[in-house]
Amino acid sequence: MALYLGVDGGQSSTTALIADEAGRVLGRGTGGPCNHVGKAEGRARFQGAMEQCLNEAATQAALDRQTLAFRGVCMGFSGGAEDKETYLRETVRAENYLLTTDAWIALTGATGGAPGLMTISGTGSIALGRNAAGRTQRVGGWGYIFGDEGGGFDIVRQALRAALREEEGWGPETALRAKLLDASYAPDINTLLHWFYTDDWPRARVASLARLVDEAAREGDACSVEILHNAAQQLATMAAVVRESLFAPGEPAAASYVGGVFHSEILRNRYRMLVELEEGNCFAAPVYGPAEGALIEALRADGISATLTCLSAKRP
């Protein structure tokens, strides 16, 4: 029985899926983060996370971890796959290795491997697509200084600006000022601004406050609604550029989304409305998660287009 492995190596955890050539998922395992591979501690962290998730997946699949070998493996990493292939080959025995980014396996999972496009909005943002000919396109993903429009960090940046304008007396009242101060325990918004420049407030922690903007918007704060609508517009614009470069006018394309920012119903509904203005877009929630996307790519690299079955309920 030929076995295939799909791995999502994320910033917070690693997920591994084992399947046979028919696309039947036999086991799932999770481990710690393995995306950051530093010279001193990266190898140990990577191997520890991989061993943890592989052991769990092998146990669930009733396979012997010591003799476990794969026909093909696909692994997607947050931050890219540089310097990780050597570690992967040392940890996982396989005939074929495919390393890519977490964004591309997320696209494959979100569309179920079908041609389509997807926008990711978490801490940052990026839009990607792949057409029936296999041609790909990405838009955005430039990082928090030069891009990431519509991402969580950018949403909080807009919220902080609105709160600063109110505090200085040249902006409208907004519930955001009180919510930001309550959540951070800062004495005033100017202090919070300076805190955001420190190591105590990394970008992911700042981006986590985007939930306050959604909360304020649901309570009727006009400024927060505007911020979310603008974010949805930016995300939809990126998706539209991807679509235009890959698909003919009116050509059917799956259109999906991934990321914590889309937990906001206000933003998600606005995004959906804008995406559906493009004729041919078939808007839908993600079919699978990134680990399933990696598994689909591992099978596809071996010429197999099987539909995944026996999946657990863990989806985005």
DATA-V575912 format. One record per residue. N is the residue number from 1. SS is DSSP state (h for helix, s for strand, l for the rest). Layout:
N|SS ; N|SS
//
This chain:
1|l ; 2|l ; 3|s ; 4|s ; 5|s ; 6|s ; 7|s ; 8|s ; 9|s ; 10|l ; 11|l ; 12|l ; 13|l ; 14|s ; 15|s ; 16|s ; 17|s ; 18|s ; 19|s ; 20|s ; 21|l ; 22|l ; 23|l ; 24|s ; 25|s ; 26|s ; 27|s ; 28|s ; 29|s ; 30|s ; 31|s ; 32|l ; 33|l ; 34|l ; 35|l ; 36|l ; 37|l ; 38|l ; 39|l ; 40|l ; 41|l ; 42|h ; 43|h ; 44|h ; 45|h ; 46|h ; 47|h ; 48|h ; 49|h ; 50|h ; 51|h ; 52|h ; 53|h ; 54|h ; 55|h ; 56|h ; 57|h ; 58|h ; 59|h ; 60|h ; 61|l ; 62|l ; 63|l ; 64|l ; 65|h ; 66|h ; 67|h ; 68|l ; 69|l ; 70|s ; 71|s ; 72|s ; 73|s ; 74|s ; 75|s ; 76|s ; 77|s ; 78|l ; 79|l ; 80|l ; 81|l ; 82|l ; 83|l ; 84|l ; 85|h ; 86|h ; 87|h ; 88|h ; 89|h ; 90|h ; 91|h ; 92|l ; 93|l ; 94|s ; 95|s ; 96|s ; 97|s ; 98|s ; 99|s ; 100|s ; 101|s ; 102|h ; 103|h ; 104|h ; 105|h ; 106|h ; 107|h ; 108|h ; 109|h ; 110|h ; 111|h ; 112|l ; 113|l ; 114|l ; 115|l ; 116|s ; 117|s ; 118|s ; 119|s ; 120|s ; 121|s ; 122|l ; 123|l ; 124|l ; 125|s ; 126|s ; 127|s ; 128|s ; 129|s ; 130|s ; 131|l ; 132|l ; 133|l ; 134|l ; 135|l ; 136|s ; 137|s ; 138|s ; 139|s ; 140|s ; 141|l ; 142|l ; 143|l ; 144|l ; 145|l ; 146|l ; 147|l ; 148|l ; 149|l ; 150|l ; 151|l ; 152|h ; 153|h ; 154|h ; 155|h ; 156|h ; 157|h ; 158|h ; 159|h ; 160|h ; 161|h ; 162|h ; 163|h ; 164|h ; 165|h ; 166|h ; 167|h ; 168|h ; 169|l ; 170|l ; 171|l ; 172|l ; 173|l ; 174|l ; 175|l ; 176|h ; 177|h ; 178|h ; 179|h ; 180|h ; 181|h ; 182|h ; 183|h ; 184|h ; 185|l ; 186|l ; 187|l ; 188|l ; 189|h ; 190|h ; 191|h ; 192|h ; 193|h ; 194|h ; 195|h ; 196|l ; 197|l ; 198|l ; 199|l ; 200|l ; 201|l ; 202|l ; 203|h ; 204|h ; 205|h ; 206|h ; 207|h ; 208|l ; 209|l ; 210|h ; 211|h ; 212|h ; 213|h ; 214|h ; 215|h ; 216|h ; 217|h ; 218|h ; 219|l ; 220|l ; 221|l ; 222|h ; 223|h ; 224|h ; 225|h ; 226|h ; 227|h ; 228|h ; 229|h ; 230|h ; 231|h ; 232|h ; 233|h ; 234|h ; 235|h ; 236|h ; 237|h ; 238|h ; 239|h ; 240|h ; 241|h ; 242|h ; 243|h ; 244|h ; 245|h ; 246|h ; 247|l ; 248|l ; 249|l ; 250|l ; 251|l ; 252|l ; 253|s ; 254|s ; 255|s ; 256|s ; 257|s ; 258|s ; 259|l ; 260|h ; 261|h ; 262|h ; 263|h ; 264|l ; 265|h ; 266|h ; 267|h ; 268|h ; 269|h ; 270|h ; 271|h ; 272|h ; 273|h ; 274|h ; 275|h ; 276|l ; 277|l ; 278|l ; 279|l ; 280|l ; 281|s ; 282|s ; 283|s ; 284|l ; 285|l ; 286|l ; 287|l ; 288|l ; 289|l ; 290|h ; 291|h ; 292|h ; 293|h ; 294|h ; 295|h ; 296|h ; 297|h ; 298|h ; 299|h ; 300|h ; 301|h ; 302|l ; 303|l ; 304|l ; 305|l ; 306|l ; 307|l ; 308|l ; 309|s ; 310|l ; 311|l ; 312|l ; 313|l ; 314|l ; 315|l ; 316|l
//
